[in-house]
């Protein structure tokens, strides 16, 4: 350590570098990364990154495959994630509305929050006819592919949205996934005009979703709620009806958070 760097400053620098490493592991399209890939991704020397990773692995925030020596996020984050979800105010407010919508529609209802470049599912309620592919809670899907992710993007301040779009790789999940920025931006304009977003088999073949944003008392989008159904029960012609259902549900949750009703359509904020 350089003599002109105080211990407090050095610790803050190490913490920031460690966070850069964790963010890279979180946002990477690959499940695991090598030491060299991480060092290049955070623009640090491999010896520095190795020391950071050693500490992160020791405390469970990163894990290393003993065979390949590649790194991934550790299980310690699960405990944090569960605690955050338990304390999410929007989850408490949304759950009653989600149960009512699942019962009314018979389908699956999900609540997502923004997590980096993805939409993280923090709650789900599956109705009596709901298509389930296993629990989605804890699953993060890229914002460009899911209806809830499009809601976050569509109502995001333009500078923030542009910065997030710069980080997207547009990896396709199915043949229907949006694969380029121009197409996505055009779709976001339609989302704003409609008041809801659509995921037409973009993450799961044979399943369509609609989603709408949930606003807090400051008018900020804090979550998005979605309604999904298999194509045999949700034809393309049914999407406007489903969209109206999800908008009503989102409005009820927003109102319970203190949001004053206002038009969802309009231009992006500058």
N, C-alpha and C positions, 0 to 999 in steps of 0.2 A: 504494500500500500504506500502510496506517495506520502511523504512527510507533510505536505501542505494540504492534505485532505483530513479534516477532523473526523473522528469516529462517527459522530451523528450524521455528517454529510455522506460518509461512505456507506452507512447502513441505509440511508434513504436512496442512494444510488443503486445499491444492490437490490433493494426492494423493487424499485422501478424496473430494473433489468429483469428481475424474476417475473414480474407481471407481464413484461413484453413476451417472455418465453411462454408463459401460460396462455396468453392471448393467441400466440401463433399456433400452439397445440390445439386450442379450441376451434380456431377458424380454418385450420388446414383441411383441404379436401381429402387428404390422406389420413387414415386412421392412426398411423404412427410415422414418426420422422426420425431420421438419423441425426447424430450430433452435428455433422457437417451441414445438413439441411437447416437445422435450427440456428446454428451460428450464422449462416448466410441470411436467413430470414430476419434475424434481429440485428444484423450487422455488428456482431461482436466476435472477438477471438474465440476459437474453440476451447481453449483452456479456461477462459472466463465462463463460458456457457456450461462447461463440464462441472465447474464448482457450483454454479447455480442449480443445475439439474441434480447433483448429488444431494444438496440440501432439500430440494423439492421432493425427491424420491424418498429420502429419509423420513419426511413428515407425511407422506402419502398423497401429496398434491400432484405428483407425476409418478409414472411407473415405467420400468424398462423391461422389455422382453429379454429374458436371459439367453435366448437362442440368437435372435437377430440384433440385439443391442440397441434396438430402436425404442423411441420414447412415445408415450401417450399420456393423456390426463389420468390422474390417479383417482381412486375411489373416495378419497377424503372429501371431494367436492359433493358427493351424494348427500352427506350429512348436512352440509351447508345448504344445498338445494332444497332438501326437505324442510329445513327450518325456515327458509325464505318463503317457500310456498305456503307453509302453515300461517305465516304472518302477513301474507298478501291481503290487504284490505279488500281489493277488488274480487278476490276469490270468494271471500265470505259474502259479499253483496251479490255475486253472480250465481252462486250455487242454487238458490231457490228458483231463480228465473230459468236456469238451465234444466232443472228437474221438471218444471212446468212445460218447457218447450219440448223436452224429450218425450214426455207423456202425451202432449198434444200431437206431435208429429210422428211419434213412434220411432224416430231415428236417433242417431248419435249426435251429441252436442259437445263441443270442446271449447276450452278457454285457453288462449295463448298469450304470452307476453314476449316482448322483443328481447332477444339474447344475442348480441353481436350481429352477425349477418343471418341469423336464423330466428325462427319463431318457436318458442319453447312451450309445449303443452303442460299446463299446471293443473288442469282439472278436466274431467270428462264425465258425462252421464249418458248412458246408452239406453234408449227407449226400447220398448218391447219388440220392435221390428228392426232395431238398429244393426247395421253391419259393423262387426268388430273384427279387427285384425290383430287382436291382442291389445293390451293397454297402451295408450299413447302418452300417458303421463310421463314426463321426463324426456320425451323424444323431441329433438330439435331438427327442424327441416328448414332448408334455405328459403329466405323471404320471397325470392322470385317465383317459387314453385307452389306456394300455398296461398289460399285465399286470405288467411289472417295476415300473412306477411305482406301481401299487397295492400292491406288496410293500413299497416304501419307506414309503408312507403308513401301511399297516396295522401295521407294527412300529415306528413312530416314536413318541417321547414325545408325549403329548397336546398340551402347549403348543406344541411345535415343529410338530406336524401342523396345529394350528389356524392358526398363523401362515402356514404354506405354503398352506393352503386359502384364506385371505383373499386371497392373491395370484393365485389361479386365475381365468381368465376363462371356462372351460368352453366354449371354442370347439369346435364339432363338426367331426370329420374325416370321418366317414361317418354314415350314418343310424343306426348302432348305438352311436355314441359317447355316453357318459354326459354329460348336459348340465346337471346341477344338483348342488348340494352334498349335499342330503338323500339322493338316490339313491346318490351316491358313498359317503357315510358308512355307509349300510346295507350296501353291497357290501363295504366294508372289514371290517365285522364278520364277514361270511361268509368272507372271505379268511383271517382269523385262525383261524376254526373249522376250515376245510378244511386249512390249512397251505400253500395255493398260491392264486394268482390266475389269473383267466381274462380274455383279450381275445378276445371273440367278434365278429370282423369290425369292431372298433371303430377300427382304423387302416387296414386294407386289406380291401376287400370280397373275400369268398371265402377268407379266411385266418383260422384260429383259433390262438391261442397260450395256453400255460400258463406260469406263472413261479413261482419260489420264491426266498426270500431266502437270501443267504449271510452267515453271521455270522463275526466274527473272535473272537479269544481272549477279548475283553472282553464278548462277547455283543451287540456292535453290528452292525447290518446295514451291510455295506460294499459290497455289490453284489447283483444279482439275475440269475438265469440263466433263460432262456426257451427253450421248444421250440415251434416253429410248423409248421403243416401246412395244406394247402388243405382246404376243407370236403369235397371229394370223398373225401379219405382220413381226415378227422377230423370225424366226426359228433358232435353234441352228446353222444351216449351214450359216445363215446370219451374225453371230457375227464377223467373220473376216472382212467382208466388212464394217460393222458398226465400227469395231475397227480402220480400216484404215481412215474412215471419222473423227472419234474423235481425232485421232493422228494428222491429218492434221490441224484440228481446233485448238488443243492445241498448235501446233508448231507456228501457226500464232500469237496467243496471246503471247507466249513466246518471239517470235521475236520482237513484239512491245514493250515488256518490256526490250529489250536489250540483250536477251539470244542468244549466239552463237550456231548454230545448232550442235548437237552431237548425237551419238548413245544413245538410251534409254536403250539398253540392257547392260548386264554386271553384275559383282558381286557387292554386297553391299559394300559401302565405310566402311573402318575400321577406 
